Amino acid sequence: MVNFGMRKRVLSNPYIGIALLATGIEIGKKLLAEQMPKEIVIFAVEVEEVTKFTEEMTRTVEETIPKVVNLVLGEVGSADTNAISV
């Protein structure tokens, strides 16, 4: 169990998020084919401890965040700016 404020939840299967993402992309391709990007890049940071919930990051994650930010900025910088809409 993990305590999120005043309510408790059982952590679900961590792979459910991947399945939901894949399903969302497939639905988007069918319903909004013209608006869907040709490429989707996902950046993730793996955590060391999955059973303990805290507001602080582990040292490893904290040290990794700037690296991921640079990767994202590099990816955005190399993207086709005509394809990006806000």
Buried (B, 14 or more C-beta within 10 A) or exposed (E): EEEEEEEEEEEEEEEEEEEEEEEEEEEBEEEEEEEBEEEEEEEEEEEEEEEEEEEEEEEEBEEBEEEEEEEEEEEEEEEEEEEEEE
